Each structure stands twice: as C-alpha cells, then as structure tokens.
Amino acid sequence: MTGHTTARQRLTAELLDALRTDGGVRVVTGEPGCGRTTFLDHAARLFRGGPVRHVRADGVRELDEALRTAGPLLVCVDDADLWDAPSRAALARTAGCIRETAVRTTLLLTVANHRPPPPELADLPVLRLGPLTPGDAALLIRERADSAVDPAVREELISAAEGNPALLLALLRSLSPDQLGGRRALPQPPAGGEVLADVAGDRLPDDPGGLLLTTAAAVRATGEEEADAALVLRAAHAAANAPLPDLLTRSEGRLRFRSALMARAVYATASSEDRRAAHLALAEAATGQKGILPLLHRAWAVSAPAPTVAASLAAAAADPSSPAPPALRRRALTRAADLTPDEAERARRHLAAAEQALLAGHAADALRLLDRARGRSAPAAVRGGAELLRGAVLLADGPVEDARESFLLAADLLPPPVAARATLGAADAAWSAGDPTACLSALAPTHTPRTLPLAEACVRVPKQPGSQRLGGPPAARVGATAPRTACTQPTNPPPDGDPSRDHRDGMRAVLLARFDLAATPLRRVVENGLHGTDPDRLLRSAAAALMLGDVTSARRAGARALAAARTSGSAALEPRALEYLAYAELRAGRHQLARTHAEEGLRAAERAGQRNTAAHHHAVLALAASIEGEADLVAEHAEEALRTARRHGLAQAATLAHWAAARADLGAGRPREAAQRLGPLVRPGARRGHFAVWMLAVPCFVEAAASAGRLQHAAALVEDFALWAACGADPQAPSQLLRCRALLAGPDTADELYLSALDRHDDTVGDFERARTELLYGKWLRRRRRLREARTRLEEARLGFERCGAPLWAQQAAAELRAGGAAPNPAPAASSGAGDLARLTPQQLRIARYVAAGATNREVALSLSVSTRTVDYHLRNVFATLGLRSRVELVRLVEQEEKTGARL
C-alpha cells in the first residue's frame, strides 16, 4: 500500500464517517495530479453502508435510478465539471435534495480547480485535497521506486513535488537508477518542463499575449502565490479590463493561478528566451520602484554570469532597512550566487541564502544551500558558518548530538568572536540531550553565548555534575536580590552590559546552583531585551525571566518576540516564541492558556519542519491535558513527544512527557502507578530525568508516594526541593514545598504546614495547585474525623478544580465529600439550568462546538493539534453521552443551548 493510498484512505475514512449517519454531499477538488479519481476509488472501497454507484458523464438518468435504491448508498461522480450545463443543474438539484431531506445517501463529486468552478455547483460544500505530507510522500517513493533511492535524493524529490503525488511519480519515472541512488547528479531543476508537462497533460492553453507566462514569471521570482496585477498587465501590454485566461483569477489588485502546478508548468514549458523576455518586461515595468523585486527580475533576465547584477542584487537582499521577508531575500541571494563567477563569493552568498531560508522556516532548502556553501574551495570562515547554521537546523529538527558535533566543528573553523557562538550552540545541544557537564564547559567565561534553548522554560536547580544530590552552598532566594519587574514597560534606559555575557554568566551560575550570583546578570538580560524589538534578544529576555521566576516578564517578552517574528516574516522563530509563552503560562498555573499557545506553536513548528520544537509543544499539551483529565490526549501527546525524543536524543522533552503521564495517573486516582512512573525520574541514578526538569515533578512524586504508602525516598527529595524553592525561580514552589512537608509530617505539625501552604498560594495565581493543597488537606482532616473543616476544604478544592477545568480532580474532591457524609453542592452549570452540553468534558465540548460549526473530523484534529482517531473517539462519546444519533441533532442541540444562554 503506498503512502499516497494511506493518506487518502485516512482522509476518505474521516469524510465517510462524518457523512454516514445522515448522508451528505461533498465536492472534492484539487489541482491536477492531486488524486481526485483515486480518492473516489478509496471511498468506494471503504464504504460499508450499502451499494456504491459510479455515475459517468451526463448520467442524469443513471443518477435518478441510483437514488431510488433503498437504504444507505454512495454515489460517486468523477469530473462533474465536464458535464454540460443542464446536466450539472440537475446534479445540483439532486445534491440539494440530499442535503435538505437528510436521506441516507452520500454524494461525492470531483471537479478540477484549475478552471473556474461550475456556477451550478458553487453552493455545495467543498473538500480540497491538499498536498501529501513529507512522510506520506516518502512512503509513496518507497512503494513505487524501481530501485533504491538515496535519502538526500528522496528529500530533494519530495521538495520538488511540493506534495503533488502525480508529479512525484513523474519525477521517479524521469530519473535513472544511478540518479535515484545518488551516483549521478539530478537535473536542475528536478521538475523541468518535460516532467511538468507530463502531469499537466492537455490542460495548458495557448498563450498568445504572454499574460500567462508573465504572471508565472512574476510569481516565480517572488515565490508567492499572487502577483501585482497592475505590474503584470503593464509588462504584458494587456488592458486593465481585459478578460483573463481561465487559469488566472484576479482579486483586490492581485493576479494568481488557480493551480500552483499549472503556474509551474506554464513557466517550465516556455523557452528560456521567452522566460528571460518576461522577466525583462517585468523589470522594465517596475522602473522607478525600489527594493529587491526589480533587481531580481533583471537578474532572471540574464543567463551568463553577471558579477555586477549579482552584486547589486546581493546588496539589496542584505539591506537591513529593506522590508523584504526572509523568503524573498533567500531567492535573491540564491539567484545572485548563481550569477557569481567567483567561487568564494558564490559560497558566501549561498550561505547567506541558507540563513534566510532557515528564518523563513524552510529548513530543507537551508540544508541544500549549505551543501553548496561547504565545498573544499570555500574559505574556512564560510565552511565554519555553514556548520554553524547546520547545527542550528539540526537543533530544531534532528539528533541533538549531531547538532553538537556540527557546532564543535564550526568552532574549530571560525575566528574567536564567531566561534563563541558555535560553542554556545554546542551547549544548547548538550542541554537538550541532558548533559550538564558539556553545558558548563561551553558556558565557560571564555565563550560568548547566543540565545539559550527553549528548554529553559523549565530550568530548575540541577544536581551538581558527578554527584547524586544537589551540592554547593544553600541557594539564595533570587527574588530577594532581584526585584520582580513591573508589568509596564520600564521608563529608565536599559542597563549597561553585554546581554550575551550576562546570559552566559547567569546561566552558568544557575547550573552551579549559585543563585546568589545569577540574579543580577539575568535581570539585566530581561530588561535589555524588553527595551528593544529584536526577536532574538526578546527570546533571551524571556528565558532569563523564566530562570528568575518572573513569569510576568517572561510572558511579555515571549509575546513581543512572537509579534516581532511575525512582523519580520521569521517563521523559524514563531514556534520558539510560542514555546516560551506556553511554558510561562504553565509556570504561572494557567494551563488552558498554555494549551492555546502550544496548539498554535505545534502547527507553526510542523510548518517550519521543526520536529524537536514540536516535541516540546506536544509535551506541554500532554501536561495541560493531564490537568484536564483527558487520558487519551495525555497518552497521544506524550507518545508524540517521546517518539521524537527517542530518535533525536531530547532528554528534556522525554522527561516532561513522562511527568505528564504520571500526573494523569494521579488525577485518575492511581497514585501507585504515578509513583512507579515518577520514581526513576526524580530519584538519583542513571535513569533520573533531565537535570533541568526532574525537580518540577518532585511534588507529584511526594503526593503519589504518600497516597500509595511509599515514602522511603520522599524525605531526601523534599530537602533537594527546598533548595530549588529557595531560589525563587518557580512561583509555585514555596507553597508546594510546604504541602510536601505536610504530607511527610506527623499529626502535630501537618495542620500548621497545610495552612501555611494555603497562605503561600495567595501570593500566586492558578487555581490548580491551590485546589490540590485544599484536596490533600481535606483528606487529612477527614481521616481525623474533623468533618466540618474537611467539608469546607474539600468543597473549596472541588470548586477550584472546576474553575480551572480539571474534572477528574474535581471528582476526587466530590468523592471525598461523599465519604465524609456530605453531598457536594451541584456544579454551577447544573444549578443554573445549563443544558446537556454541561455533561461533556472540556475536550468533548471543544470538539462538539467545532463539529456543530460544520468542521470535518480532520479539520477539528488540525485545529486542536490531535489525531483524527482522537476526534473520532471523543465524538462517539459525545453522541453516547448526549443520546444523539447524527451530526444534525448535535447542531440543533448546540444552537438551542446557545440561544438559551447555556454555557458551552
């Protein structure tokens, strides 16, 4: 079974599942080669409800006969846009009847998207077949290739195909076994005119006025989907109100191809002379405009090496005052390199292009450009810069040990000031791998650090290298030496000092457990970053604030870094900024906000190809789900995080994922299982979790061990945790420490410790940790028959868990109330007369609202960053809980309760 089949089968199964209960209609569309006909074939094979009828062109009578079939039925109509207008009108009437009467018939139509949509079918719901994922494309190559495919060749083919399965197969057919095996060079570009013409078939129309080619040249230069309509029409000498070819569409002064593949085919099948003429016409039409674009068109209009043109283009792409996004700068620098005859200068421009590609979130393109910059003829500084950038790519998406080796090689090739960045990159990689000794080595005073890894969001007091317990002098409370920053922007000028050196010194002091020395340099880093708009400095500021425990400043810096990254078009920085925000919200006790940032960050990381960053977002989502009591979500996100963590050596993400699974066990009333999971992570030994994370899990372990009667290891860990709490880097730690001491204390001191813990909770936000303390205190009081006090605490715990969306934990509190002889007060939603939706869990509510709004299971999964299997599972539970039989009934219920003011 091919990767293409696997992807389409998943999508088809989800669609059929969504439509099977009450029938429905979908118009399946996509660009040429996307697999519309194959999609219908999969639907026919997967449909189990009844007969399947394939209706051919102009088969209105055949369609009417099929609809007279009793029972569930699937009707497939391929290329409905090729039917004549009267037949399409009849088809549209039939589709409307199916939708209005909710008969148990499913109608699937396919239409091409490279032509204007038929007006008769314009009002029907559409399913667009998107590109194959890189994983599915790799499976397709593995299944269809006649000979072995070199991994580097495979990646280049996947990139060239842009997710189009027919184009990918055409590329495989066009290459020899030696080319597929990497023994001979691939043609450049791999998807040339002949291959693209093979996929486009007879869909390419004549272009007598050159408007199609001019538009294709415009989008080819920028890499965008649209072009300035006025510029293109002026270059093609076309009237502003002239009718457009069917392949084009115009909106708000922009021209675009209906199909990206057709744009590529138009450009690739034109002669080289015609392409250069189109670019020259665009350059002349842009006379008087400033910026990269006119120079880029002029560069595409020449064929031989042109040093002067290349130098002008490279200078424009390097201009820091230019508003051009990184993707356009990358294209300009790549073209400048192609026109550069000097090998050393060409390598420098390829390196600069790779840096812009990485900023644009195109890691695969960056790696290919780096290969061109690292040849033997390149200067040592260029080869070192290439390894430095390669290390950055691998740190976000690859084995972190490989990233560390690239950074170390870069340090050997680069001059001292830049080599310091490489050694700090090696420290980043060592941090991700959980190697504190290598971190300290790289952070030595002779090095100059860059922004530290996002893992600092969970930095906590690590053990001293080579010891089993946290050593060194008692840590000073950072908050006492460095006052917290106010929520408003400081009005004083930023303090003097080197932020990189300050970050290095502060981080090294944290690793050595010298928090008394860490506060001053880290506070300078925070304030320096918040005074500017540079996203890299803002990320450094957020990291330092998290080490200080200043979550307010961390959230500000993370939010500003996100805005700066988006403003500058730096897609590679968005996932990192969102990870800082997610961790800051977790540290502040706002897990639902953390979940929102992590869901968005996961999508951004996947778009940018940053699997390591995605693993951290999965870990955050697992932690958030462990609070909400969604066991299946915890398992799914934890497994996703662990899958990448195991392959790439991400010790921190792995520790967070295991902690989330253990906390889910604790919330479900399984303390023995939670203690078994957490024991190896928090106790000294070879299996202890990441040095910067394990301390965060100690309160959960102590609670689980106490509930399971396994306290033999808890006392020593609480003393370690006391050192961590004293540093002030975690707002929740002081109250958690008192709660842990209460769990271990005798009856004469536990009461006072619980009350002191609740007093400390008043200094921090976040209902969850306070509710946990109330719950444990209520349990303790009930077991001592102090029932009136126990009821008060347990009721506070139940309400606190409900406020923060932790239903399983709220059920624990309610069970304790019942065990103490009191019936808990009804939940606010139930007492106010809320409808049936109040019976759903938070995740079920989210899914129900998306489905009621018309989203497919796949669209819900993409929105919530979960698998479609999870959406299917929850949706079945929603139907069972509410006693519903179809999506139509769910829509009606949601609409009814929204009208009556029910809380969803």
BELFENQUI-V373953 format. One record per residue. N is the residue number from 1. BURIAL is + if it has 9 or more other C-alpha atoms within 8 Angstrom, else -. Layout:
N:BURIAL
N:BURIAL
This chain:
1:-
2:+
3:+
4:+
5:+
6:+
7:+
8:+
9:+
10:-
11:+
12:+
13:+
14:+
15:+
16:+
17:-
18:+
19:+
20:+
21:+
22:+
23:+
24:+
25:+
26:+
27:+
28:+
29:+
30:+
31:+
32:+
33:+
34:+
35:+
36:+
37:-
38:-
39:+
40:+
41:-
42:+
43:+
44:+
45:-
46:+
47:+
48:-
49:-
50:+
51:-
52:+
53:+
54:-
55:+
56:-
57:+
58:-
59:+
60:+
61:-
62:-
63:+
64:-
65:-
66:+
67:+
68:-
69:-
70:-
71:-
72:+
73:+
74:+
75:+
76:+
77:+
78:+
79:+
80:+
81:+
82:-
83:+
84:-
85:-
86:-
87:+
88:+
89:+
90:+
91:+
92:+
93:-
94:-
95:+
96:-
97:-
98:+
99:+
100:-
101:-
102:+
103:-
104:+
105:+
106:+
107:+
108:+
109:+
110:+
111:+
112:+
113:+
114:+
115:-
116:-
117:+
118:-
119:-
120:+
121:+
122:-
123:-
124:+
125:-
126:-
127:-
128:-
129:+
130:-
131:+
132:+
133:-
134:-
135:-
136:+
137:+
138:+
139:+
140:+
141:+
142:+
143:+
144:-
145:+
146:-
147:-
148:-
149:+
150:+
151:-
152:-
153:+
154:+
155:+
156:-
157:+
158:+
159:+
160:+
161:+
162:-
163:+
164:+
165:+
166:+
167:+
168:+
169:+
170:+
171:+
172:+
173:-
174:-
175:+
176:-
177:+
178:-
179:+
180:+
181:+
182:+
183:-
184:-
185:-
186:-
187:-
188:-
189:-
190:+
191:+
192:+
193:+
194:-
195:+
196:+
197:+
198:-
199:+
200:+
201:-
202:-
203:-
204:+
205:-
206:-
207:-
208:-
209:-
210:-
211:+
212:+
213:+
214:+
215:+
216:+
217:+
218:+
219:+
220:+
221:+
222:+
223:+
224:-
225:-
226:+
227:+
228:+
229:+
230:-
231:+
232:+
233:+
234:+
235:+
236:+
237:-
238:+
239:-
240:-
241:-
242:-
243:-
244:-
245:-
246:-
247:+
248:+
249:+
250:+
251:-
252:-
253:-
254:+
255:+
256:+
257:+
258:+
259:+
260:+
261:+
262:+
263:+
264:+
265:+
266:+
267:+
268:+
269:+
270:+
271:-
272:-
273:-
274:-
275:+
276:+
277:+
278:+
279:+
280:+
281:+
282:+
283:+
284:+
285:+
286:+
287:-
288:-
289:-
290:-
291:+
292:+
293:+
294:+
295:+
296:+
297:+
298:+
299:+
300:+
301:+
302:-
303:-
304:-
305:-
306:+
307:+
308:-
309:+
310:+
311:+
312:+
313:+
314:+
315:-
316:+
317:+
318:-
319:-
320:-
321:-
322:-
323:-
324:+
325:+
326:+
327:+
328:+
329:+
330:+
331:+
332:+
333:+
334:+
335:+
336:+
337:+
338:-
339:+
340:+
341:-
342:-
343:+
344:+
345:+
346:+
347:+
348:+
349:+
350:+
351:+
352:+
353:+
354:+
355:+
356:+
357:+
358:+
359:+
360:+
361:+
362:+
363:+
364:-
365:+
366:+
367:+
368:+
369:+
370:+
371:-
372:+
373:+
374:+
375:-
376:-
377:-
378:+
379:-
380:-
381:+
382:+
383:+
384:+
385:+
386:+
387:+
388:+
389:+
390:+
391:+
392:+
393:+
394:+
395:+
396:+
397:+
398:+
399:+
400:+
401:+
402:+
403:+
404:+
405:+
406:+
407:+
408:+
409:+
410:+
411:+
412:-
413:+
414:+
415:-
416:-
417:-
418:+
419:+
420:+
421:+
422:+
423:+
424:+
425:+
426:+
427:+
428:+
429:+
430:+
431:+
432:+
433:+
434:+
435:+
436:+
437:-
438:+
439:+
440:+
441:-
442:+
443:+
444:+
445:-
446:-
447:+
448:+
449:+
450:-
451:+
452:+
453:-
454:+
455:+
456:+
457:+
458:+
459:+
460:+
461:+
462:+
463:+
464:+
465:-
466:-
467:-
468:-
469:-
470:+
471:-
472:-
473:-
474:-
475:+
476:+
477:+
478:+
479:+
480:-
481:+
482:+
483:-
484:-
485:-
486:-
487:-
488:-
489:-
490:-
491:-
492:-
493:-
494:-
495:-
496:-
497:-
498:-
499:+
500:+
501:+
502:+
503:+
504:+
505:+
506:+
507:+
508:+
509:+
510:+
511:+
512:+
513:+
514:+
515:+
516:+
517:+
518:+
519:+
520:+
521:+
522:+
523:+
524:+
525:+
526:+
527:+
528:+
529:+
530:+
531:+
532:-
533:+
534:+
535:+
536:-
537:+
538:+
539:+
540:+
541:+
542:+
543:+
544:+
545:+
546:+
547:+
548:+
549:+
550:+
551:+
552:-
553:+
554:+
555:+
556:+
557:+
558:+
559:+
560:+
561:+
562:+
563:-
564:+
565:+
566:+
567:-
568:+
569:+
570:+
571:+
572:+
573:+
574:+
575:+
576:+
577:+
578:+
579:+
580:+
581:+
582:+
583:+
584:+
585:+
586:+
587:+
588:+
589:+
590:+
591:+
592:-
593:+
594:+
595:+
596:+
597:+
598:+
599:+
600:+
601:+
602:+
603:+
604:+
605:+
606:+
607:-
608:+
609:+
610:+
611:+
612:+
613:+
614:+
615:+
616:+
617:+
618:+
619:+
620:+
621:+
622:+
623:+
624:+
625:+
626:+
627:+
628:+
629:+
630:+
631:+
632:-
633:+
634:+
635:+
636:+
637:+
638:+
639:+
640:+
641:+
642:+
643:-
644:+
645:+
646:+
647:-
648:+
649:+
650:+
651:+
652:+
653:+
654:+
655:+
656:+
657:+
658:+
659:+
660:+
661:+
662:+
663:+
664:+
665:+
666:+
667:+
668:+
669:-
670:+
671:+
672:+
673:+
674:+
675:+
676:-
677:+
678:+
679:+
680:+
681:+
682:+
683:+
684:+
685:-
686:-
687:-
688:+
689:+
690:+
691:+
692:+
693:+
694:+
695:+
696:-
697:+
698:+
699:+
700:+
701:+
702:+
703:+
704:+
705:+
706:+
707:+
708:+
709:-
710:-
711:+
712:-
713:-
714:+
715:+
716:-
717:+
718:+
719:-
720:+
721:+
722:+
723:+
724:+
725:+
726:+
727:+
728:+
729:+
730:+
731:+
732:+
733:+
734:+
735:+
736:+
737:+
738:+
739:+
740:+
741:+
742:+
743:+
744:+
745:+
746:-
747:-
748:-
749:+
750:+
751:+
752:-
753:+
754:+
755:-
756:+
757:+
758:+
759:+
760:+
761:+
762:-
763:-
764:+
765:+
766:+
767:+
768:+
769:+
770:+
771:+
772:+
773:+
774:+
775:+
776:-
777:+
778:+
779:+
780:+
781:+
782:+
783:-
784:-
785:-
786:+
787:+
788:-
789:+
790:+
791:+
792:+
793:+
794:+
795:+
796:+
797:+
798:+
799:+
800:+
801:+
802:+
803:-
804:+
805:+
806:+
807:+
808:+
809:+
810:+
811:+
812:+
813:+
814:+
815:-
816:+
817:+
818:+
819:-
820:+
821:-
822:-
823:-
824:-
825:-
826:-
827:-
828:-
829:+
830:+
831:-
832:-
833:-
834:+
835:-
836:-
837:+
838:+
839:-
840:+
841:-
842:-
843:+
844:+
845:+
846:-
847:+
848:+
849:+
850:+
851:+
852:+
853:-
854:-
855:+
856:+
857:+
858:+
859:-
860:+
861:+
862:+
863:-
864:-
865:+
866:+
867:-
868:+
869:-
870:+
871:+
872:+
873:-
874:+
875:+
876:-
877:+
878:+
879:+
880:-
881:+
882:-
883:-
884:+
885:-
886:+
887:+
888:-
889:+
890:+
891:+
892:-
893:-
894:+
895:-
896:-
897:+
898:+
899:-
900:-
901:-
902:+
903:+
904:-
